[in-house]
């Protein structure tokens, strides 16, 4: 056999592995013992921060997310640390002004972050420009990200064009991010091949796939054959279901092929055994999806989003109307211009579908869905339904925009800093100011209880009950998001549990 081409591997167990399977509840102390072996295993990078971890740390674990990052930096001295960053949203649920984006990226690098996977839920490149620029300026590795989805308007050439735009911004690498396990083997091959041919053979292409539909380990292989440079996997004891493909399976799959990895299997066994022992303690947070869900190819609804909509309907005494909502989601998505269904667009579209079924189609819009229709989250690929845009204008009492949403924002760092400093328990650091800025409802409670130290929410398996019911979808966390809705001129605040 001629010389083998090396495939780099990113390990997801410390972030998306437990986010997708255990609702992001894994305590730092339950990850620390695996770090030495992970650090020595030969990964290209270790994803350990970002996504929903910041929120979960302060909301559920009484843990300072910045201290988590510093701890991983100390325990993984030989590894590139990687995070998931929602572009202009950072790790929150709204757009932040450019100065706040710059400050967050700077502090992340200062505390030990190396690789920033930067995405926008709508694939609006304008919403990742500032973050990519900031990462480059701070000396980090900027990974421009394409959220993969399927619609009549999404084409291979469209993805190649987005890849070009991301590279033009100065991205060091590209990621094709398949958050709902929709990427079948042939499209994986076609898109990676087209990027390599259309943008440049020297462009680093990483592939991130969830495992929910059961086809994506083959998609990883086809992408590698097409020229992908790196793939994401999770240690086998934190893999499959709505999670990811197993690291060991990838390594073994490449045996006898023209491809190899630097990952040492013997180093993975202790990591596998460690998380196999830890996982049962978190059974009550486990995803409801235990096997394969190929229905996602039709509905395009990630599993965590389905469980979220079920809980919303049950709360309204309408648990028997799930099928109606599942049929409504694609219609709402079409009206909104076919956004990918990833945080926060999945919550926005899913909740509007629930409202449509319970109250009548577009009789009531959530504030977030109105903003989506009016361009305040950015642009979607498709034309928006003009009738729904008109309803959104009337309800929100504002006009549609076509500019980058963050261009409407005034500098806000000084104001955010003043608000944080007036909160009891804030230590005055930029890190604490960012915590308050990202989660203003949650941070004060966290600051008050922080002196008590981190809280491990894992339990003895004997007391964990049957588990299930706490499922979490890709890039999501079990948190309450409040929507303001207006019915007959009266405003109501509705709290929902996002997927």
Steps between C-alpha positions, in 0.01 A plus 500: 500500500627848419555746782184549702337843532458610859148588617484730801245429772320734741373338821156621612449316831575805716237719328258384233524136605333560835300800374317282249454196724482632857356852464842660564488400865839328530695646792858612447618262771356211297704606195832580665620139549480432124701804397852351526416218258307734268798736498737219401273324249606695193194711421521807275279685749281441804162673504432591861318836522236715335168379367271454800773435758527863614126519565488160672795587725333801657139380478530146630853424623587812705828499312692792352537424127822699482647287778398192300692633200808575711484152651487333159793715389699374797398135459541489121835677452584325173159540335333764291190599693193562284169674559172558315409867462165624364645793306341830598291317764818383677356243744177684573168535319522849352742698284775686683671815388841459332698629799348229722587236239859625496519497880359146525742358245794677662416364843446151360848498346649646816346220706631227272279454191670415170246402232172687451235326291286800405152446356178689437165325532379651171831453312509880467872566452458859619426362847839327532723773354576678825571183698734362233684831482533506879635142514760582235604817680542311829712229338241220520401253230182619328285221358227634275195277517228396256185360663383216279132472427273383220239696309399568140737799509811345656748383236860381482595819318332708771711332767815552289415870467459530875835321546662761274348783701619350829854460366493857370433613858832341601382164639786260573279199427143409413250277680200335340274470804221243488312560825196285415669196340356592160824465305477186291816342355468621141430867584792485747728386218359747249525807726851431630623416151345817358655718773843349437464554124321835513671676792839331518662164572694659787182611682463299821154341512366355827179295522268496804211252493251378756409131492122513541402365157755217497661595166766750594795271579481416129473873427826554691668235285371648174611848608847364575510341155402838353792671675377601848791578729335441838191345655327528837427196716417423863638223718276194461354510852368852422390440141215402266130584540467879460873519577786423264685218335746309723866595485616139518271402212650769278856388578415136431304588186812648340701178543606369161409825322721775356424703814620494859481710816747593772255380765634221722231243578670383818466854639127496423417194710543676838295795368224264386501315833492824698193643327329160498525506879387864529209502255246296704507765772343745253222269381225743600639750246536246220352556157180319412654396168673167559534365149463628144248757375487506118175699510720807541573487126134584437425737787856640534418546867784410737401259775548748782269741323228231485526429873482874570184542294346201674563661839351830380187322378461294818521817705203632302304175536551429130743210511295318237572765235870426444435364150330824397798701623749276319305561180489875567875545558602461131231750399624756754857438388404563136320824594817613680724436199628150589733578794713211626349361820771567758509714816327744509310462170378151593336633817351797315349293218390217728325725750321688222378168361358416844327841515357448150347166597363616834373847401461497123758570230688821582221631722776561755870539423774464757715812516793292379313366195387851409862614519607207283243595236608865512874433457613575857685168520643537149412373155375153413567335166141506376238761432287575806124454487382864450169441679682383814747790472201736501358334812841528669523872415160567653566301814857619560423857391828526311616474141706225335874554468754380247817626668714289735299492825799596716536825304192622689669454837668782689824431691386328818805383694501791748130452571539124541796553730308746719209257526729212595690703760171588667417129536588352837772238471647628172878502543558788258691302238419517132417131523225568755371792293473265201316243711243760601477633143434155354251384762364800691217300659723217620827672593382676820391170654826338398711784643311465829560125534845479336685494836331167575697339216398278207200270536512148354148408383588138430336248732543142609355293213277321752327832571501623142166343412426396147676799345390647171286806466789741530615469143708769341538576134812613317648829619224547751441502873196451723441863584196723519469764231230759543297614199279807500182444303214735432139381488226754421732782592600355837860383558568170671834345597527131412785289638610200292763231535724515188619185326 
